[in-house]
C-alpha cells in the first residue's frame, strides 16, 4: 500500500486517483493515517460487506428476542413433550 502525506496527496491528486485503481492509498497527516483512497469496486465490496454484517446482526438480534420470548412462555424448553410424542416423531421420520 502506498502512503502519502496530505501535502503530497494534494499536489499529486491525479496520480493518486490513477494509483488507487490498482491499490489502496493511505494518506497521513503528522505521521498518522487520516484517510484512505480506494477505487469504486473496492468501495462497493466494503458496502456489500457492511450490509451483510448489518443483516446478520439484525437476524441474530431477532433470534435472541425469539429465544427470550420462547423461554418466557415455556421456561422448561420442552413444554409438555412426552416420551410418547418423541417416539411418534421418530417413527414418523422413518
Buried (B, 14 or more C-beta within 10 A) or exposed (E): EBEBBEEBBEEEEEBBEEBBEEEEBBBBEEEEEEEEBBBEEBEEEEEEEEEEEEEEEEEEEEEEEEEEEEEEEEEEEEEEEEEEEEEEEEEEEE
